[in-house]
Amino acid sequence: MEFMEALGWTPQPDLSSVRVPPAYAQAVMEALRSRRITRARAVELMHDQMVEVDLPQDDDTEIAP
């Protein structure tokens, strides 16, 4: 980021955080539902647009990473 600032460019406020496309978010949630990824990994893949408490609850224990 310092390099960009040195060139006189700074991101606009709407570009300050990563937004994932809806199809990507849907794929992450499907992977979570099918138990191919953990809840923690889903949050990471969503670039912290959500937290673990936002995810649907699952009665079984999580899969290992």
N, C-alpha and C positions, 0 to 999 in steps of 0.2 A: 504494500500500500504506500509506503514511503516513496518508492520509485515513481508511482503515478502522481503523487502530490508534488514531487520534484519537477515533473513535467507540466505542472499546472492543472492536472486533471483530478477531480475528486468525484466520487459517485454521487448521483442524485439520491435524495432520501428514499425513493421507492426502490432503489437498487442496493440499499444497505443490507438487506437480508435476502437469503436465497428462498425462492418460492418454487415448489415442485409442481409440475403439470398434473392435472387431474388423473390422467391415465397412469402416471407414475405412482401417485398416491394410491390409486386403486390396486395396482400391482403389489405394492408394499402391504396393503391390508389383506389381500388374497394370500400372500406368502405367510403372513402372520396367522390367518385363519387356518391355513393348511399345515401349520406348525413347521414350516421350513425355515423360519427365522424367529428369534426371541423378541420379546417386547422391547428390550433395551435396543436391539438392533433396528427394530422398526422406528423407534424415536430417532436414532442416529440417521437412518436413511431418509427420514422426513426433514432432516436438517433443523431439528428442534422446533418445528412448527406445531408440535404437540408434545405433551408430556405423557408419561406412562399411565397416569390416572385417566387420561382421555381415551385410552384404548379399551376395547371391550374386555370384560372379565372372562377368565377361563377357569373352569373348576379343576382341571388337571395341573400337575406341576409342569413347569416350562421345559422345553427341550434344551439340551446342552448346546453351547455354541460350537 
